[in-house]
């Protein structure tokens, strides 16, 4: 019997991955949802899923969370500066529990990227190699939700500000990445490997065109030099650190560091990646 565990199982990607396992016929009793607050996963427990407490920042909770697990989807943490230590705690607990395969959600081109998010993922990938559990690294590009969460602002101002130039970003909905993660977890693979995942690459001007098409409200892309974007974001109310971070994401896009192509994600999905216009329409509600 194979037992599958998903960490962060009440988050957007983790919950959808659990649902995908169930949709594909994995018995609920063979699925473990690892969560910080078990009460937040009551709906999964009601479906027969094993809900276990497991907190990246509380290593003492991890042995019980991973006991008897065969394959583990480690959804990366969301606390900048703490991720490497948190991921190490999970990986070491997985090794001690006898987990046979681990799937980890990294970021596109983590080994070479200057993206401000890449460093902790690069270090985590090194930790996973050191720990030695066979691992499939899913280097996910950008979630389309990173943009659709700002839809109200785009529509109110009529523009998307950026410093990405003609750089392309391979966006896809979080749900598509979750389905791909479930596919990787179910796959019978030998050894370790790395998959670069993303949707069709789009420029921010093409993102603006998709927003216009989906909503009927004209939205344009205004490209700025990096320094001017940082200043504009601060004028809009962001603190200096956050403004600099957002600008650094755009300059990473300008360098092509979030452009992966869509072929690998399409293969894992068994279908085309959700079109950008459709994702914007869905976000609009």
N, C-alpha and C positions, 0 to 999 in steps of 0.2 A: 504494500500500500504506500502510495506517495502522499505526503502531507505538504501542502503549500501554505506558506505564510507571507503576508503582506504587511509591511510596517506603514505607519502613517495612514491607517486604513479608514480614518474618518476625514481625510483630506480629499481634495478634488481628484488627484490622480490615484491615490491608494484605494479609495472607495470604488472608483470606476473599475480598477483592476480586479478587485474582489468580485464585483458584479459580473465582469467578463468571465472569470473562472466559473462562476455558477451558471452563466448563460451557456457555456460550452460543455456543461454536463459534469463538471467536477462535483462530487457529492459535498454538500455543505459541511458534513462532519470532517471532511479532509481539508478544509480551508480554515486557516487561523488568521484572524484580524488582530494585529498588534497595535494597540492604541494607548495613549496616555490616560484617557478617561473612558473606561468601559461603558459608562452610562450613555456616552455619545454614540455608541454603536449598538444600541438596543435593538434597532431594526434589523441589523445583521444577525444578532443573537436569535431573534425571533424566527429567522429563516434557517436556523440550525448551525450557523457558522460559530466556530470556537472563538470567542472574544477574550483576549488576554491583555492584561496590563503590561506595557513595555515602554519605558521612557528612555530616550537616547541619553539624557542627562543624569539618569539614575541607573547606573550599570547593574545594581543589585536586582533590578526588575527583569533583566534580560534573560538569564538562564531559564526561568520559569516560562517566559514568553516563547522561547524557542525550543523548548523540550519536545523531542519527537519530530521536529520539522525536517523535511527532506530537501525542500527547495525554498529559497527565501528571496522575495523582492524587497530590496532595501531602497526605499524612496528617500532621496537625499533630504537632510534636515533644512530648516528654514531660519536658522540663527547664524548669521554671518559672524565669523570669528570662532564659532564653537563647533563647526561642522566636522572638522577632521577628527577631533577627539571623540565626538559623538559617534561618527561612523566607525572609528577604530573599536569602540566599545561593542557595537553591534557585530562587527566582523569577528572579533575575538570570541564573543559569546556564541556566534554561529559555528565557528570552528570547534569550540568545546562541546557544543551540543551534537556534533556530527552531521551538520548540514552538508549535503553533497553538492549543491549548486547554489550560487548566489547571483542575482541580477541586480545591477546598480544603476540608478538614473544619474548620469553625469551631464556634462554640457558639451556642445559641439566643439570639436578640435581642442579638447582640454589640454592635450599634450603640448600644443604650440601657441594657443590663443593668448592674446593680451587682454582679453575681456576681463573686467574686474571680478567676475564671478568664477573665472576659470581656475584660479590658484588653488582654492580649497578642493575643487574636484580633482585637479591634477594630483594633489597630495593624497587624496582619498584613494585614487587609483593605485598609487604607490603602496599605500597601506594594504590594499586588497591583495596585491601581488605578494607582499611580505607575509600576510596571514596564511595565504596558500589555498583557500577554498576556491575551486574552479569557478570563475566569474565571467558572466557576460556583461560587459559595460555598454550601456545604452547612452550614447552621447547625444542627448536631446538638444535640438536647437531651441528656438523661441516659441513660447506659448502664445497663440493668437490672443488669449485673454489679457496678456500684458498690454495689448492695444485696445481691445474692446472695453476694458475697464475704464478707459478714458473717453469713451464714445460721447458721453454728455458734453465733455469739454470741447471735443472736436466740433460737435454740432453747434455749440454755443458761440464759438469763436470763428468757425468757418475755416479753420486751418489746423494743420499738424506741424508743429515746430520740430526741427531736428538738425542734426549735423552729420547725417549718414551719406550725403551726396548721392551717387548712383549705386551705392552698395546694396547688395541683396540680402535679405534675411529670410530664412526658410521657416515660415510660420506654419503651425498646425494647431488645432484645438487640443487642449489637455486630454480630452477623451480619446483622441486618436493615439496619443502617446501611451495612454493607459492600456488600450487594446494591444498595442505593440508589445508593451511590457508583459502582459499576460501570455501573449504568443511566445515570447522568449522564455518565460518561466516554464511553459508546458513543453518546450522543445527538448528533445533528447540530443544533447550536444556533448561532445567530448572536449575536454580542455577548456581554456579560456579564450575570449575573443572580444573585439570592440566593434560596435556598429554605430555609424554616424547617421542620425535620424533627423528628418525635417520634412516640411512640405515644399511646394514649389517656391523658389526664391522670388521675392518681390522687393521692389524699391519702396521707399516711403511715399513716393509720388503715386505708385500703383496702389498702395494701401489707401491713400486719400481718394483715389478714383473708385476703389471698391466701397468705401464708406459712402461716397456720393451715390453710387448705383444702388446700394442696399437701402439707403434711407430717403433718397430723393432730395436731400439737402446738399447743396454744393460745398465741398470741402477741398481745399488745396494743400499742397505740401510746400512749406517755406523752409528752404535750406539755409542754415547760418554757419558761419565759422564757429568752431568749438567754443572759443572764448565768449562770443556773443550769445550762444545758446545758454551757456552757464549763467551769464548775467541776466538773460531774459527769464530763466527759470527762478532765479533768486528774486527778481522783481515780482514774479507771480506768487511768491510766498514760500518757496522751498528754501531750506537752510543750505549753507554752502556745501556741506558734505553730500547731501542728497542730489543737489544740482550737478555737482561734479561727477557723481556716480552715473546719473542719467546721461550726461554728455559722453562719458567714457563708454557706455553701451553703444551709443550712436557711432562713435569713432571706431569701435570694434566692428560694427556693421560695415562701415566705410571700407575697412580693410578686408572684408569678405570672411570674417571669422565666424559668422552665424549662417553661412551659406553652405548647406550640405548636399543639395540635390534631394530629390524626392524618392528615388528608386528604392532605397532600402526600407523606408517607412511604408511605401506602397506594397512592397513584397510581404512585410509582416502583417499588414492589414488585410491583404487579399483583395484589395479594392483601391480606388483612388483616394488620396487624402481629401478630407472635407474642403470644398472650395472656399476661398477667403470670403467671397460675397455671402455665401450661405452662413458662414460663421458669424459675420457681422449681423446678418438678419436675425439669427438666433439670439444674439446678445441683445438686440434691440427689443426682443420680446413681442 
